[in-house]
Structures are given as C-alpha cells and as structure tokens.
Amino acid sequence: MNVKKVVSISAVVIVSILIVYGFVLITQIFSDNTKFSEKELYVYVPTGSDYDQVKKIIAPYVKHMDRFEMVAGKTSYPENVKPGRFLFKKGMSSYDLVRTMKVNDPVRLAFNNQERLENFAGRVGSQLEPDSLELLNTFRDSVFLKENGFTEENVLVMFIPNTYEIYWNTSAEKFRDKMIKEYRNFWNKERTAKAAAQGLTPIQATILASIVHKESVKKDERPRIAGVYLNRMRLEMPLQADPTVIFAMKLKSNDFNQVIKRVFYNDLIMKHPYNTYVNIGLPPGPIAMPDITALEAVLNPEKHNYIYFCASVDRFGYHEFAATLSEHNINAKKYSDWINNQGVQR
C-alpha cells in the first residue's frame, strides 16, 4: 500500500471520527436535558450562592449534569453565577439551561387590600427572597420613618396597590426604596393639591381612603361616602365609622382572622385610638390598604349635604344616605330590623 493511499485512508478515518465526535457533542449540547413533567417551572438561586450550590439547586430538574457542566464551563458560567429567579422549560437543552441561568426573570408582584403591615410583609415575603420579618423590620426602621414623615402606625400608607415588576432577589431595603419612590410618584403636585383642597395631607387622605374602602365594595359609591366623611370632618363631628371599630376590636384581641359583621353599643363606646365613635378626627393609621379608586374618591369626593348613611336592604352592597338624623334613624331602623330577622349576632 503506497503512502498516499495510507494518508488518504487516515484522513478519512480522522474526519469520520471528528464528524461523529462533533455530532455527539452537538447532540449533548442541544438535545433535551430536562427531567421534569411540568411545562415550565422556576428555580431560585439565593443571593451569595456559588456554582456548587447552583448545581444542587438545579439537580432535580437536569437529566445529565455532566452535559450542563460542559456547556457551563465553556461559557464561563461557574465564575459568573447570578442570584435570582430563572425559568426552566420542558425540553430545554444544556445550552438553553445555561443561557437561561444568566437571565434573571422578574416577579410580577401584586398586592392590595392588606389590613396590616404584618399582612403586607407576609404577602411580599412569599414572593420575594427577603422574609416577612426582614421586610417588617426594614419598613419600621426608625431612621427611615423619621426621614419620610411616617410612624409605625401609618407607614402602610406608603404602599400604593398595583402590579410591579421586581427581581426576586431584591433586598428588603431596595424594595422599600422602590416603594417610597412609587409613593412619591403617585402623590404628585396635582394629587397633593387635591388632598390639600379637602384639608388633608397625603397621609391623612390615605387613612380616610382606607375607611372609605372598607365601607363599600361598590366603587361608584365611594365618592359619595368620602363626601359624607369630609362633611363630618368639616363639622368636627366624630367620623363614627363602623370599620374603625371592627379594626380596633381585632387589634385589641390580636385576632385578624375573626369575621365581624355587626357592632353593638358596647363596641361603639370602647376606648381605643382607632374607635372613631369616641375620638374626633382620623385614627392613627389606615385600617387597610386602600385601592386606587378609594384614594381617588377622597381626592374627588361627591359634593352633597349628606351627614349619615347606613347599609341598604333594597340594594345589597349599597347604602342609604341622609342629611338629617331623623331621616337616618328611619333608614337605620329598617336595616336593624332586617339584620335581626337574618339572625346575625356578630
């Protein structure tokens, strides 16, 4: 066999080997390397994690870890681990998995109608890396409160209900800073001027909005209810808002899971900072996180001469309004008789 023939055969063999190797390599890099049944899922890499920790986190979802490691090494991922939330889709290749581990997928964080700061911290803590206690301590930081004019009782007003895109690994401090920025954006010159026209600061407007929010789920009725409370405030009457009494009862008993559908005379005379039957003016803080419609109702109240209102028995969810006590007493008796017939004790 001549040399040329040997060289030719060797070249063919080498090329064949390279082709086979290349095919195997490409298959390992770009073939399915997942082992979960869901269509997609998220993996979470805590702040400060290293490459070995990442491998432990993703191990339950990766079919061939050696293939993942091969691609990761070729793309310098082990030296550039990122914390955050990452989306895995069924059928992803090793290349896809490594690439997705470099793209932090933000959380769409939504919140509304939280009764207390503790509830809010729990909700946020269930969706972001910082836990509820860390968040709560950050919200209540005395320096932050003083710098921004809040107290522990009213700092809940800072959080404007909405949906926010935020990274899962955002620290408690950065989350708080984002929320104060959103608060300032919401309370622009126009809204602040509208609050001032009602004799209110943004904090006071939000506290009143929390009462309006709790009084009615009917958004179209909220401006009328806001008008009633503003009329009472101008007359220096007690607000006499049942939701504040209910909040006081829950706060006093430290039981926010109880359902209170009815308040009685002994409840109304209870001495408590949040009881607006015995105290003139607004309570120390909000009794819930008001939504945007309740806030706008306070800023744009209906102008009328109503001083009283009570639940309607003819239009469920709505209220009957009155300008005089005698008119109100008729409406109130009608509601009292109805609720007694329903057998509602508490």
Secondary structure per residue as TSV (DSSP state, phi and psi in degrees):
chain	resnum	aa	ss	phi	psi
A	1	M	-	360.0	127.0
A	2	N	-	-77.5	165.3
A	3	V	H	-62.9	-41.8
A	4	K	H	-59.0	-40.2
A	5	K	H	-67.1	-39.2
A	6	V	H	-63.8	-43.9
A	7	V	H	-63.0	-41.1
A	8	S	H	-63.2	-44.6
A	9	I	H	-64.8	-41.3
A	10	S	H	-63.2	-41.4
A	11	A	H	-63.0	-42.3
A	12	V	H	-61.9	-42.7
A	13	V	H	-63.1	-45.8
A	14	I	H	-62.7	-45.0
A	15	V	H	-62.0	-40.2
A	16	S	H	-62.8	-43.0
A	17	I	H	-63.5	-42.8
A	18	L	H	-64.0	-38.8
A	19	I	H	-64.0	-45.3
A	20	V	H	-63.6	-44.2
A	21	Y	H	-61.8	-44.7
A	22	G	H	-61.6	-40.5
A	23	F	H	-64.0	-44.5
A	24	V	H	-62.9	-43.2
A	25	L	H	-62.8	-46.1
A	26	I	H	-63.0	-39.8
A	27	T	H	-61.6	-43.7
A	28	Q	H	-65.8	-35.1
A	29	I	H	-77.7	-40.3
A	30	F	H	-111.4	2.9
A	31	S	S	-89.4	165.6
A	32	D	B	-55.8	128.5
A	33	N	-	-132.5	35.3
A	34	T	B	-115.9	155.5
A	35	K	-	-139.2	41.3
A	36	F	-	-121.1	153.9
A	37	S	S	-88.0	-22.6
A	38	E	S	-65.8	155.1
A	39	K	S	-65.1	-39.3
A	40	E	E	-158.4	158.0
A	41	L	E	-154.6	164.9
A	42	Y	E	-108.0	141.1
A	43	V	E	-113.2	146.6
A	44	Y	E	-119.8	125.3
A	45	V	E	-109.4	109.6
A	46	P	-	-63.9	155.3
A	47	T	T	-58.5	133.8
A	48	G	T	90.6	0.0
A	49	S	-	-68.8	145.0
A	50	D	-	-105.5	-178.4
A	51	Y	H	-62.6	-41.6
A	52	D	H	-62.3	-38.1
A	53	Q	H	-68.3	-37.8
A	54	V	H	-61.4	-42.7
A	55	K	H	-61.5	-37.8
A	56	K	H	-67.6	-36.4
A	57	I	H	-67.2	-41.9
A	58	I	H	-91.1	-9.6
A	59	A	G	-52.3	-39.8
A	60	P	G	-66.0	-12.6
A	61	Y	G	-115.1	-6.2
A	62	V	B	-109.4	126.2
A	63	K	S	-71.4	-48.6
A	64	H	-	-122.8	97.7
A	65	M	H	-65.9	-32.2
A	66	D	H	-62.6	-34.7
A	67	R	H	-69.8	-41.8
A	68	F	H	-60.3	-44.2
A	69	E	H	-64.8	-35.8
A	70	M	H	-61.9	-47.8
A	71	V	H	-68.3	-41.5
A	72	A	H	-58.3	-44.1
A	73	G	H	-63.7	-38.8
A	74	K	H	-68.6	-21.7
A	75	T	T	-110.8	13.6
A	76	S	T	61.4	25.9
A	77	Y	-	-66.7	-39.6
A	78	P	T	-55.8	-28.4
A	79	E	T	-90.8	-4.8
A	80	N	S	-133.1	44.3
A	81	V	-	-64.7	136.0
A	82	K	-	-115.0	136.4
A	83	P	-	-78.8	159.7
A	84	G	E	141.1	-164.0
A	85	R	E	-112.7	129.9
A	86	F	E	-130.5	136.2
A	87	L	E	-92.0	118.8
A	88	F	E	-102.4	132.6
A	89	K	E	-115.3	141.6
A	90	K	T	-57.8	133.2
A	91	G	T	93.4	0.2
A	92	M	-	-63.4	143.9
A	93	S	B	-85.5	172.8
A	94	S	H	-59.7	-40.2
A	95	Y	H	-61.2	-44.6
A	96	D	H	-64.1	-40.9
A	97	L	H	-64.5	-45.1
A	98	V	H	-64.6	-41.8
A	99	R	H	-63.7	-41.3
A	100	T	H	-69.8	-25.2
A	101	M	T	-72.5	-5.7
A	102	K	T	-101.4	-2.4
A	103	V	S	-119.3	101.3
A	104	N	-	-69.1	119.3
A	105	D	-	-92.7	117.3
A	106	P	-	-68.3	154.6
A	107	V	E	-90.4	138.5
A	108	R	E	-90.9	94.0
A	109	L	E	-87.4	118.0
A	110	A	E	-120.1	140.1
A	111	F	E	-153.3	148.6
A	112	N	-	-165.8	165.0
A	113	N	-	51.5	37.6
A	114	Q	-	-84.8	131.5
A	115	E	S	-75.3	-36.2
A	116	R	S	-136.7	164.8
A	117	L	H	-60.5	-35.8
A	118	E	H	-62.6	-42.2
A	119	N	H	-63.3	-42.1
A	120	F	H	-64.2	-45.3
A	121	A	H	-61.0	-37.7
A	122	G	H	-65.1	-40.7
A	123	R	H	-65.9	-45.0
A	124	V	H	-68.0	-41.6
A	125	G	H	-63.2	-23.1
A	126	S	T	-80.2	-10.5
A	127	Q	T	-117.0	-15.4
A	128	L	S	-122.6	169.1
A	129	E	S	-64.8	-45.3
A	130	P	S	-62.4	139.9
A	131	D	-	-82.2	171.2
A	132	S	H	-62.1	-36.9
A	133	L	H	-67.5	-41.8
A	134	E	H	-63.2	-41.9
A	135	L	H	-64.5	-45.5
A	136	L	H	-61.0	-44.6
A	137	N	H	-63.4	-35.5
A	138	T	H	-69.2	-41.4
A	139	F	H	-64.3	-32.4
A	140	R	T	-95.6	7.9
A	141	D	-	-56.3	123.9
A	142	S	H	-62.7	-36.1
A	143	V	H	-66.6	-44.9
A	144	F	H	-61.6	-45.4
A	145	L	H	-60.2	-45.4
A	146	K	H	-65.4	-42.1
A	147	E	H	-64.8	-28.2
A	148	N	H	-110.1	6.4
A	149	G	T	75.2	25.1
A	150	F	-	-106.5	167.0
A	151	T	-	-124.6	169.9
A	152	E	T	-61.1	-31.2
A	153	E	T	-74.0	-31.7
A	154	N	T	-113.2	1.9
A	155	V	G	-62.8	-18.4
A	156	L	G	-59.8	-24.4
A	157	V	G	-63.9	-18.3
A	158	M	G	-67.8	-24.0
A	159	F	-	-94.6	112.0
A	160	I	-	-89.6	116.5
A	161	P	-	-57.9	127.6
A	162	N	E	-174.1	-174.7
A	163	T	E	-112.3	126.0
A	164	Y	E	-121.5	141.4
A	165	E	E	-91.2	121.4
A	166	I	E	-149.6	143.1
A	167	Y	-	-71.2	140.4
A	168	W	T	-56.3	-37.7
A	169	N	T	-89.0	16.4
A	170	T	-	-62.6	132.6
A	171	S	-	-70.7	162.7
A	172	A	H	-60.2	-40.8
A	173	E	H	-65.9	-42.7
A	174	K	H	-68.9	-34.3
A	175	F	H	-64.9	-45.8
A	176	R	H	-60.6	-42.2
A	177	D	H	-64.8	-35.2
A	178	K	H	-66.6	-39.4
A	179	M	H	-69.1	-36.9
A	180	I	H	-68.8	-31.9
A	181	K	H	-66.7	-42.6
A	182	E	H	-64.5	-37.6
A	183	Y	H	-61.7	-45.6
A	184	R	H	-67.7	-35.3
A	185	N	H	-65.4	-39.3
A	186	F	H	-66.5	-46.4
A	187	W	S	-86.4	67.7
A	188	N	-	-76.6	-177.5
A	189	K	H	-60.4	-37.8
A	190	E	H	-66.1	-48.6
A	191	R	H	-68.9	-38.6
A	192	T	H	-62.1	-38.8
A	193	A	H	-66.8	-38.1
A	194	K	H	-65.0	-39.6
A	195	A	H	-64.3	-44.5
A	196	A	H	-61.4	-34.3
A	197	A	H	-64.5	-23.8
A	198	Q	T	-94.9	4.8
A	199	G	T	79.2	26.2
A	200	L	-	-125.9	150.2
A	201	T	-	-87.3	166.7
A	202	P	H	-55.3	-39.5
A	203	I	H	-64.7	-46.1
A	204	Q	H	-64.1	-39.9
A	205	A	H	-62.0	-38.7
A	206	T	H	-70.9	-38.1
A	207	I	H	-62.3	-45.3
A	208	L	H	-64.6	-39.4
A	209	A	H	-61.9	-32.4
A	210	S	H	-65.8	-34.7
A	211	I	H	-70.6	-44.9
A	212	V	H	-59.4	-42.3
A	213	H	H	-58.9	-44.0
A	214	K	H	-74.4	-25.8
A	215	E	H	-71.6	-33.9
A	216	S	-	-148.9	135.2
A	217	V	S	-88.4	-8.1
A	218	K	-	-83.5	106.3
A	219	K	T	-63.8	-31.7
A	220	D	T	-72.7	-15.1
A	221	E	T	-94.9	-16.0
A	222	R	H	-61.4	-39.2
A	223	P	H	-60.7	-32.4
A	224	R	H	-70.9	-42.6
A	225	I	H	-64.0	-42.1
A	226	A	H	-58.2	-39.6
A	227	G	H	-62.3	-37.7
A	228	V	H	-62.0	-49.5
A	229	Y	H	-65.4	-37.7
A	230	L	H	-66.9	-36.3
A	231	N	H	-62.3	-42.5
A	232	R	H	-64.5	-41.1
A	233	M	H	-64.2	-38.7
A	234	R	H	-66.5	-31.3
A	235	L	T	-87.2	0.2
A	236	E	T	58.4	34.7
A	237	M	-	-86.6	153.7
A	238	P	-	-62.1	145.6
A	239	L	-	-66.2	-32.2
A	240	Q	-	49.8	52.6
A	241	A	-	-98.9	116.0
A	242	D	H	-55.7	-38.9
A	243	P	H	-59.3	-28.9
A	244	T	H	-72.1	-33.0
A	245	V	H	-67.8	-43.9
A	246	I	H	-60.8	-43.2
A	247	F	H	-61.9	-42.4
A	248	A	H	-61.7	-41.0
A	249	M	H	-63.8	-42.2
A	250	K	H	-67.0	-41.9
A	251	L	H	-65.5	-41.5
A	252	K	H	-64.8	-38.9
A	253	S	H	-89.1	-7.5
A	254	N	T	55.0	38.6
A	255	D	-	-131.2	96.6
A	256	F	S	-94.9	7.1
A	257	N	S	-92.3	-15.2
A	258	Q	-	-70.2	148.4
A	259	V	-	-107.0	119.3
A	260	I	-	-117.5	111.3
A	261	K	-	-99.6	-10.9
A	262	R	-	-147.8	139.1
A	263	V	-	-114.4	148.7
A	264	F	-	-116.4	174.8
A	265	Y	H	-56.5	-43.6
A	266	N	H	-62.4	-29.5
A	267	D	H	-70.0	-39.1
A	268	L	H	-69.6	-25.3
A	269	I	T	-98.9	4.7
A	270	M	-	-63.0	131.0
A	271	K	-	-79.7	115.6
A	272	H	-	-163.4	140.7
A	273	P	T	-57.3	-24.7
A	274	Y	T	-94.5	-1.3
A	275	N	-	-84.6	105.3
A	276	T	T	-83.5	8.0
A	277	Y	T	-85.6	-31.0
A	278	V	T	-105.1	-12.5
A	279	N	S	-118.0	139.3
A	280	I	S	-83.2	140.3
A	281	G	S	91.1	-168.3
A	282	L	-	-79.5	153.7
A	283	P	-	-71.3	171.3
A	284	P	S	-63.6	-23.5
A	285	G	S	-156.8	177.6
A	286	P	-	-69.7	151.7
A	287	I	S	-97.7	2.9
A	288	A	S	-175.3	174.4
A	289	M	-	-91.7	104.8
A	290	P	-	-70.7	145.4
A	291	D	-	-83.2	176.4
A	292	I	H	-61.1	-37.5
A	293	T	H	-65.7	-34.7
A	294	A	H	-70.1	-39.7
A	295	L	H	-62.9	-44.9
A	296	E	H	-67.1	-30.3
A	297	A	H	-63.7	-39.6
A	298	V	H	-70.4	-35.9
A	299	L	H	-77.1	-24.7
A	300	N	S	-131.4	62.8
A	301	P	-	-71.9	156.8
A	302	E	-	-75.6	134.9
A	303	K	-	-89.5	121.3
A	304	H	-	-161.1	-178.2
A	305	N	-	-112.5	19.7
A	306	Y	-	-71.0	139.9
A	307	I	-	-119.3	-22.4
A	308	Y	E	-128.4	156.3
A	309	F	E	-161.1	155.0
A	310	C	E	-149.7	166.0
A	311	A	E	-61.3	142.3
A	312	S	-	-90.3	140.9
A	313	V	S	-96.8	-8.4
A	314	D	S	-97.7	-29.6
A	315	R	S	-127.3	87.7
A	316	F	T	-59.0	132.7
A	317	G	T	97.2	-19.8
A	318	Y	-	-103.2	-179.3
A	319	H	E	-131.1	159.9
A	320	E	E	-105.1	133.2
A	321	F	E	-111.4	150.9
A	322	A	E	-146.2	149.1
A	323	A	S	-96.2	-18.7
A	324	T	S	-124.6	158.0
A	325	L	H	-65.6	-36.5
A	326	S	H	-63.9	-41.5
A	327	E	H	-64.4	-41.4
A	328	H	H	-64.8	-40.2
A	329	N	H	-61.0	-35.6
A	330	I	H	-64.4	-46.6
A	331	N	H	-64.4	-40.8
A	332	A	H	-67.2	-39.3
A	333	K	H	-65.5	-39.9
A	334	K	H	-60.2	-42.5
A	335	Y	H	-70.8	-40.3
A	336	S	H	-62.7	-43.1
A	337	D	H	-62.3	-40.8
A	338	W	H	-65.2	-45.5
A	339	I	H	-69.5	-31.8
A	340	N	H	-66.0	-40.2
A	341	N	H	-65.7	-25.6
A	342	Q	T	-80.3	-10.4
A	343	G	T	74.6	22.9
A	344	V	-	-79.8	113.8
A	345	Q	-	-95.7	-34.6
A	346	R	-	-149.9	360.0
